[in-house]
Every structure is written in C-alpha cells, then in structure tokens.
Amino acid sequence: MARTKDSSTPKEPGRLKQMWQVFQMTRRYDPNAQWLMLLVFLAPVIVGLGLALWLSEGNGFTIALWIVAGVLAGLLLALIILGRRAERAAYAQIDGQPGAVGAVLRSGLRGGWIGNEMPVAVNGKTQDAVYRAVGRGGVALISEGPQTRTQRMLDDEKRKVARVLPNVPITLIAVGHDEGEIELHRLPAALRKIKRSLTKPEVLAVSNRLTSLQTALPIPKGIDPMKARPQRGKMR
C-alpha cells in the first residue's frame, strides 16, 4: 500500500526559487542592486571574450573555455553582490524596531565576534536597550535608541564591565541615523574595524566571564532579519 504524503507539512522551496525570492526582496528595497549585478556579470564575460579572441588564435575550443570562464566569474561576482545587498535590504526592513541590534548580533557577526540577541540593559518605558559583543577587539557595548537617551545606559554598563574586567578594552557604539551614530547595516563592519587586543582563548574567557555574571531579562528576543516581512499599510 502506498504511503500517503502529509499534506500539512509545507514543502520547502528549491534553491533556485529561494534565490529568486531573495533577489525580488533585494530589488524591492534596493533598485540599484539589479543593475550592479548585471554590470559585474557582464564585465568578466566581456573580458573573457576579448581574451579569447586575442589569445586563442582561432581555436574554437580555447575560445569556448575563455567564454565559459568569463560567464562563471560573472555569476560568482553577481551572487556575491546579491548576498551583500540582500543582507543590507533585510536590515533596512527592521531598522528602528526594538530588537534590531540583537538580530544583527545573532546573524551578522563575523571575524570572531560573539554577540547575544538579548540586551544587557533595557529601558522599559522607551524600549531603549544596550547590547554587548565580545571579540578580538575587546568588549563592545552597542546602544539601540537615540544617543541622547542611551548615553547614560552605555556609561553605566561600561563601568560594570570595567569593574569586572579592568584590563579589557571597551568600545561604545551608538546605532542610529544621527550625528555620531552608525547605521544598522554598518554595525558588523564597525566591530571588525576595532583594533585587536585579545587572543581567541581570551575572547572565550571574557565572554564566559560576562555571561556568568549576567542576569536574564524578561523581554522578547530580537528580530531575525532574514525572516522579516515588509509592513503593509492599513486599509482605509
């Protein structure tokens, strides 16, 4: 007897369909991305064609190899551009929402940084928050909310960390769009630019030390930027 399929289980989209969905989302929030992808795709193809005509001496097989190499290089560059622009477009959807910084710390960190989507300090009235990340550059305290309201929270957390880890560098970062703040999508790059001062074992030791002293806060988790959906306007 044939086994019936469970119709309640949604079928995951294929790889090509997923890439198409990512492209559609990116193009919607960043119209210039499609033209940049087209440019970086065509450039290697044109170069490959030129080299084929110049170096192949009429050999059809060599010409085909150069063209194929150009097409593959163009596809690779286009996918790299798509990945970066898609990440930026995803962050743009959650920019300004509570938990946005936590989402970046959870899914967008590279270079050995360890971040937590849960903040270490929260203002219940304004929903301003301070997050913490640990990496080769020491400890980074990142505020979410207007700097005029979060500066005191940053200073308080800095004193707490310095009391426990007096020899570890502490960097204060304010996320926002005002002067002296950095935009949400630039946060991972800002962390990577911090001068390295710790070894990998020291990073792990510092992270474990701070985690053991942290008190859990009863607040919701951050937003996953890759699962964010654009807000629809209300019907009148």
Summary of the structure (lengths in Angstrom):
residues: 236
radius of gyration: 23.5
end to end distance: 53.6
largest distance: 74.0
contacts: 673
relative contact order: 0.12
helix: 53%
strand: 11%
